[in-house]
Amino acid sequence: MDLELKGRTAVVTGASAGIGRGIALALAAEGVRLAVTARRRERLESLAKETGAKLVIIEQDFMQEGAPQRIAEAALKGLGAVDILINNAGGSRAFKLDSSEAQWEEAMTLNFTRQRQLAHALLGQMMERKWGRIVNITGKSEPEGINGAFAAKAAMHAWAKGLSIEVGKHGITVNCIPPGRIMSEQIERNYTPEFRKWQAEHEIPVREYGQPADIANLVCFLASPRARYITGAVIPVDGGLRRYQF
């Protein structure tokens, strides 16, 4: 299927590794012109070499005040316009009952506030051109204890649904993808090979951890004109790991 993405423009956050890198590679293969952002410039330069395309590289710590506006300005300067936003940056860690306000603020800023701010920084020019795609790589919002990222992801899902209602008339769609166990440096750091094997065999119906390309394939579709009638959706890519009730 021709996704009709060639010549479109996109911003991908957290593009230096894992899911973000996989998404950037897939979009570039579809002919999308990219602005990529992360903290590690050398990783972004390596990504550019791998794509064989000229990327707009934006070295930026997403947590810094004003980061979304700087990213938006740099992307618009380098690309001329932004059709597609892939909100991929984020992180998770378990909290305790006595976790501080600073920890909660950090979790909400990294996993919700900055994504919202970046989307709103780019929405105006999407609305002017009557076309846009926002795809948020989120996570499960079902709690397994106290975790600031869980609360932030739930906020992302609610915000994205509300935003989709407001901007649909402008030809803009807004969707979320909560990944399951997708192989990355973080997964390798946090889970032993023995645990990964056990979980794949006992908890994941397709019997394996996913790859960044499994997320990227759906991203490319949702970012394309082909997905014009899909908006406000939360679509898990997890091999059946989560037992959602639909």
Contacts in CASP RR format, 6 or more apart in sequence:
PFRMAT RR
TARGET T0000
AUTHOR 0000-0000-0000
METHOD contacts of the structure
MODEL  1
MDLELKGRTAVVTGASAGIGRGIALALAAEGVRLAVTARRRERLESLAKE
TGAKLVIIEQDFMQEGAPQRIAEAALKGLGAVDILINNAGGSRAFKLDSS
EAQWEEAMTLNFTRQRQLAHALLGQMMERKWGRIVNITGKSEPEGINGAF
AAKAAMHAWAKGLSIEVGKHGITVNCIPPGRIMSEQIERNYTPEFRKWQA
EHEIPVREYGQPADIANLVCFLASPRARYITGAVIPVDGGLRRYQF
1 226 0 8 1.000
3 30 0 8 1.000
3 220 0 8 1.000
3 221 0 8 1.000
3 223 0 8 1.000
3 224 0 8 1.000
3 225 0 8 1.000
3 226 0 8 1.000
4 224 0 8 1.000
4 225 0 8 1.000
4 226 0 8 1.000
5 27 0 8 1.000
5 30 0 8 1.000
5 31 0 8 1.000
5 32 0 8 1.000
5 220 0 8 1.000
5 223 0 8 1.000
5 224 0 8 1.000
6 30 0 8 1.000
6 31 0 8 1.000
6 32 0 8 1.000
7 31 0 8 1.000
7 32 0 8 1.000
7 33 0 8 1.000
8 31 0 8 1.000
8 32 0 8 1.000
8 33 0 8 1.000
8 83 0 8 1.000
8 84 0 8 1.000
8 223 0 8 1.000
9 32 0 8 1.000
9 33 0 8 1.000
9 34 0 8 1.000
9 35 0 8 1.000
9 79 0 8 1.000
9 80 0 8 1.000
9 81 0 8 1.000
9 82 0 8 1.000
9 83 0 8 1.000
9 84 0 8 1.000
10 27 0 8 1.000
10 32 0 8 1.000
10 33 0 8 1.000
10 34 0 8 1.000
10 35 0 8 1.000
10 82 0 8 1.000
10 83 0 8 1.000
10 84 0 8 1.000
10 85 0 8 1.000
10 86 0 8 1.000
10 223 0 8 1.000
11 34 0 8 1.000
11 35 0 8 1.000
11 36 0 8 1.000
11 37 0 8 1.000
11 71 0 8 1.000
11 72 0 8 1.000
11 75 0 8 1.000
11 82 0 8 1.000
11 84 0 8 1.000
11 85 0 8 1.000
11 86 0 8 1.000
11 118 0 8 1.000
11 122 0 8 1.000
12 20 0 8 1.000
12 23 0 8 1.000
12 24 0 8 1.000
12 27 0 8 1.000
12 34 0 8 1.000
12 35 0 8 1.000
12 36 0 8 1.000
12 37 0 8 1.000
12 86 0 8 1.000
12 88 0 8 1.000
13 20 0 8 1.000
13 37 0 8 1.000
13 38 0 8 1.000
13 62 0 8 1.000
13 71 0 8 1.000
13 86 0 8 1.000
13 87 0 8 1.000
13 88 0 8 1.000
13 89 0 8 1.000
13 115 0 8 1.000
13 118 0 8 1.000
14 20 0 8 1.000
14 36 0 8 1.000
14 37 0 8 1.000
14 38 0 8 1.000
14 62 0 8 1.000
14 88 0 8 1.000
14 89 0 8 1.000
14 90 0 8 1.000
15 21 0 8 1.000
15 23 0 8 1.000
15 24 0 8 1.000
15 36 0 8 1.000
15 37 0 8 1.000
15 38 0 8 1.000
15 44 0 8 1.000
15 47 0 8 1.000
15 88 0 8 1.000
16 36 0 8 1.000
16 38 0 8 1.000
16 39 0 8 1.000
16 40 0 8 1.000
16 43 0 8 1.000
16 44 0 8 1.000
16 47 0 8 1.000
17 38 0 8 1.000
17 43 0 8 1.000
17 184 0 8 1.000
17 185 0 8 1.000
18 182 0 8 1.000
18 183 0 8 1.000
18 184 0 8 1.000
18 185 0 8 1.000
18 186 0 8 1.000
18 212 0 8 1.000
19 88 0 8 1.000
19 137 0 8 1.000
19 179 0 8 1.000
19 182 0 8 1.000
19 184 0 8 1.000
19 212 0 8 1.000
19 215 0 8 1.000
19 216 0 8 1.000
20 86 0 8 1.000
20 88 0 8 1.000
20 137 0 8 1.000
20 212 0 8 1.000
20 216 0 8 1.000
21 43 0 8 1.000
21 47 0 8 1.000
21 212 0 8 1.000
22 212 0 8 1.000
22 213 0 8 1.000
22 215 0 8 1.000
22 216 0 8 1.000
23 86 0 8 1.000
23 88 0 8 1.000
23 137 0 8 1.000
23 212 0 8 1.000
23 215 0 8 1.000
23 216 0 8 1.000
23 219 0 8 1.000
24 34 0 8 1.000
24 36 0 8 1.000
24 47 0 8 1.000
24 51 0 8 1.000
24 55 0 8 1.000
25 47 0 8 1.000
25 50 0 8 1.000
25 51 0 8 1.000
25 216 0 8 1.000
26 213 0 8 1.000
26 216 0 8 1.000
26 217 0 8 1.000
26 219 0 8 1.000
26 220 0 8 1.000
27 34 0 8 1.000
27 84 0 8 1.000
27 86 0 8 1.000
27 216 0 8 1.000
27 219 0 8 1.000
27 220 0 8 1.000
27 223 0 8 1.000
28 34 0 8 1.000
28 51 0 8 1.000
28 52 0 8 1.000
28 53 0 8 1.000
28 55 0 8 1.000
29 51 0 8 1.000
30 220 0 8 1.000
31 53 0 8 1.000
32 84 0 8 1.000
32 223 0 8 1.000
33 53 0 8 1.000
33 79 0 8 1.000
34 51 0 8 1.000
34 53 0 8 1.000
34 55 0 8 1.000
34 56 0 8 1.000
35 55 0 8 1.000
35 56 0 8 1.000
35 57 0 8 1.000
35 58 0 8 1.000
35 71 0 8 1.000
35 74 0 8 1.000
35 75 0 8 1.000
35 78 0 8 1.000
35 79 0 8 1.000
35 82 0 8 1.000
36 44 0 8 1.000
36 47 0 8 1.000
36 48 0 8 1.000
36 55 0 8 1.000
36 56 0 8 1.000
36 57 0 8 1.000
36 58 0 8 1.000
37 44 0 8 1.000
37 57 0 8 1.000
37 58 0 8 1.000
37 59 0 8 1.000
37 60 0 8 1.000
37 62 0 8 1.000
37 71 0 8 1.000
37 75 0 8 1.000
37 89 0 8 1.000
38 44 0 8 1.000
38 59 0 8 1.000
38 60 0 8 1.000
38 89 0 8 1.000
39 59 0 8 1.000
39 60 0 8 1.000
39 61 0 8 1.000
39 62 0 8 1.000
40 59 0 8 1.000
41 57 0 8 1.000
41 59 0 8 1.000
44 55 0 8 1.000
44 57 0 8 1.000
44 58 0 8 1.000
44 59 0 8 1.000
45 57 0 8 1.000
47 55 0 8 1.000
48 54 0 8 1.000
48 55 0 8 1.000
48 57 0 8 1.000
56 74 0 8 1.000
56 75 0 8 1.000
56 78 0 8 1.000
56 79 0 8 1.000
58 70 0 8 1.000
58 71 0 8 1.000
58 74 0 8 1.000
58 75 0 8 1.000
60 67 0 8 1.000
60 70 0 8 1.000
60 71 0 8 1.000
61 67 0 8 1.000
62 89 0 8 1.000
62 90 0 8 1.000
62 110 0 8 1.000
62 114 0 8 1.000
63 106 0 8 1.000
63 109 0 8 1.000
63 110 0 8 1.000
63 114 0 8 1.000
66 117 0 8 1.000
67 114 0 8 1.000
68 114 0 8 1.000
68 117 0 8 1.000
68 118 0 8 1.000
68 121 0 8 1.000
69 117 0 8 1.000
69 121 0 8 1.000
71 118 0 8 1.000
71 121 0 8 1.000
72 82 0 8 1.000
72 118 0 8 1.000
72 121 0 8 1.000
72 122 0 8 1.000
75 82 0 8 1.000
75 122 0 8 1.000
76 82 0 8 1.000
76 122 0 8 1.000
76 125 0 8 1.000
81 125 0 8 1.000
81 129 0 8 1.000
82 122 0 8 1.000
82 125 0 8 1.000
82 126 0 8 1.000
83 126 0 8 1.000
83 129 0 8 1.000
83 131 0 8 1.000
83 132 0 8 1.000
83 133 0 8 1.000
84 132 0 8 1.000
84 133 0 8 1.000
84 134 0 8 1.000
84 135 0 8 1.000
84 223 0 8 1.000
85 118 0 8 1.000
85 119 0 8 1.000
85 122 0 8 1.000
85 133 0 8 1.000
85 134 0 8 1.000
85 135 0 8 1.000
86 135 0 8 1.000
86 137 0 8 1.000
86 219 0 8 1.000
86 223 0 8 1.000
87 115 0 8 1.000
87 118 0 8 1.000
87 119 0 8 1.000
87 134 0 8 1.000
87 135 0 8 1.000
87 136 0 8 1.000
87 137 0 8 1.000
88 137 0 8 1.000
89 110 0 8 1.000
89 114 0 8 1.000
89 115 0 8 1.000
90 110 0 8 1.000
90 111 0 8 1.000
90 149 0 8 1.000
91 110 0 8 1.000
91 111 0 8 1.000
91 149 0 8 1.000
92 107 0 8 1.000
92 111 0 8 1.000
92 147 0 8 1.000
92 148 0 8 1.000
92 149 0 8 1.000
92 150 0 8 1.000
93 107 0 8 1.000
93 147 0 8 1.000
93 149 0 8 1.000
94 145 0 8 1.000
94 146 0 8 1.000
94 147 0 8 1.000
95 103 0 8 1.000
95 104 0 8 1.000
95 107 0 8 1.000
95 146 0 8 1.000
95 147 0 8 1.000
95 148 0 8 1.000
96 146 0 8 1.000
97 146 0 8 1.000
99 146 0 8 1.000
103 148 0 8 1.000
104 148 0 8 1.000
107 147 0 8 1.000
107 148 0 8 1.000
107 149 0 8 1.000
107 151 0 8 1.000
107 152 0 8 1.000
108 148 0 8 1.000
108 151 0 8 1.000
108 152 0 8 1.000
108 155 0 8 1.000
110 152 0 8 1.000
111 148 0 8 1.000
111 149 0 8 1.000
111 152 0 8 1.000
111 153 0 8 1.000
111 156 0 8 1.000
112 152 0 8 1.000
112 153 0 8 1.000
112 155 0 8 1.000
112 156 0 8 1.000
112 159 0 8 1.000
115 136 0 8 1.000
115 156 0 8 1.000
116 156 0 8 1.000
116 159 0 8 1.000
119 134 0 8 1.000
119 163 0 8 1.000
119 174 0 8 1.000
123 167 0 8 1.000
123 172 0 8 1.000
126 132 0 8 1.000
126 167 0 8 1.000
126 170 0 8 1.000
126 172 0 8 1.000
127 167 0 8 1.000
127 170 0 8 1.000
127 172 0 8 1.000
130 170 0 8 1.000
130 171 0 8 1.000
131 171 0 8 1.000
131 172 0 8 1.000
132 170 0 8 1.000
132 171 0 8 1.000
132 172 0 8 1.000
132 173 0 8 1.000
133 172 0 8 1.000
133 173 0 8 1.000
133 222 0 8 1.000
133 223 0 8 1.000
133 224 0 8 1.000
133 227 0 8 1.000
134 160 0 8 1.000
134 163 0 8 1.000
134 172 0 8 1.000
134 173 0 8 1.000
134 174 0 8 1.000
134 175 0 8 1.000
135 175 0 8 1.000
135 176 0 8 1.000
135 177 0 8 1.000
135 219 0 8 1.000
135 222 0 8 1.000
135 223 0 8 1.000
136 156 0 8 1.000
136 160 0 8 1.000
136 174 0 8 1.000
136 175 0 8 1.000
136 176 0 8 1.000
136 177 0 8 1.000
137 176 0 8 1.000
137 177 0 8 1.000
137 179 0 8 1.000
137 215 0 8 1.000
137 219 0 8 1.000
138 153 0 8 1.000
138 156 0 8 1.000
138 157 0 8 1.000
138 176 0 8 1.000
138 177 0 8 1.000
138 178 0 8 1.000
138 234 0 8 1.000
139 149 0 8 1.000
139 153 0 8 1.000
139 178 0 8 1.000
139 179 0 8 1.000
139 180 0 8 1.000
140 150 0 8 1.000
140 153 0 8 1.000
140 178 0 8 1.000
140 180 0 8 1.000
140 242 0 8 1.000
141 150 0 8 1.000
141 151 0 8 1.000
141 153 0 8 1.000
141 154 0 8 1.000
141 157 0 8 1.000
141 178 0 8 1.000
142 150 0 8 1.000
142 242 0 8 1.000
143 150 0 8 1.000
144 150 0 8 1.000
153 178 0 8 1.000
156 176 0 8 1.000
157 176 0 8 1.000
157 234 0 8 1.000
160 174 0 8 1.000
160 175 0 8 1.000
160 176 0 8 1.000
160 232 0 8 1.000
160 234 0 8 1.000
161 174 0 8 1.000
161 232 0 8 1.000
162 174 0 8 1.000
162 232 0 8 1.000
163 174 0 8 1.000
164 173 0 8 1.000
164 174 0 8 1.000
164 175 0 8 1.000
164 231 0 8 1.000
164 232 0 8 1.000
165 232 0 8 1.000
167 174 0 8 1.000
168 231 0 8 1.000
171 228 0 8 1.000
173 222 0 8 1.000
173 227 0 8 1.000
173 228 0 8 1.000
173 230 0 8 1.000
173 231 0 8 1.000
173 232 0 8 1.000
174 231 0 8 1.000
174 232 0 8 1.000
175 222 0 8 1.000
175 227 0 8 1.000
175 230 0 8 1.000
175 231 0 8 1.000
175 232 0 8 1.000
175 233 0 8 1.000
175 234 0 8 1.000
175 235 0 8 1.000
176 232 0 8 1.000
176 233 0 8 1.000
176 234 0 8 1.000
176 235 0 8 1.000
177 215 0 8 1.000
177 218 0 8 1.000
177 219 0 8 1.000
177 222 0 8 1.000
177 234 0 8 1.000
177 235 0 8 1.000
177 236 0 8 1.000
177 237 0 8 1.000
178 234 0 8 1.000
178 235 0 8 1.000
178 236 0 8 1.000
178 237 0 8 1.000
178 238 0 8 1.000
178 242 0 8 1.000
179 215 0 8 1.000
179 236 0 8 1.000
179 237 0 8 1.000
179 238 0 8 1.000
180 210 0 8 1.000
180 236 0 8 1.000
180 237 0 8 1.000
180 238 0 8 1.000
180 239 0 8 1.000
180 241 0 8 1.000
180 242 0 8 1.000
181 187 0 8 1.000
181 191 0 8 1.000
181 196 0 8 1.000
181 199 0 8 1.000
181 200 0 8 1.000
181 204 0 8 1.000
181 209 0 8 1.000
181 210 0 8 1.000
181 238 0 8 1.000
181 241 0 8 1.000
182 209 0 8 1.000
182 210 0 8 1.000
182 211 0 8 1.000
182 212 0 8 1.000
182 214 0 8 1.000
182 215 0 8 1.000
182 237 0 8 1.000
183 209 0 8 1.000
183 210 0 8 1.000
183 211 0 8 1.000
183 212 0 8 1.000
184 212 0 8 1.000
187 196 0 8 1.000
187 209 0 8 1.000
191 199 0 8 1.000
196 209 0 8 1.000
199 209 0 8 1.000
200 207 0 8 1.000
200 208 0 8 1.000
200 209 0 8 1.000
201 207 0 8 1.000
203 241 0 8 1.000
204 238 0 8 1.000
204 239 0 8 1.000
204 240 0 8 1.000
204 241 0 8 1.000
205 239 0 8 1.000
205 240 0 8 1.000
205 241 0 8 1.000
206 239 0 8 1.000
206 240 0 8 1.000
210 239 0 8 1.000
214 237 0 8 1.000
215 237 0 8 1.000
218 235 0 8 1.000
218 237 0 8 1.000
221 227 0 8 1.000
222 230 0 8 1.000
222 235 0 8 1.000
236 242 0 8 1.000
236 244 0 8 1.000
END
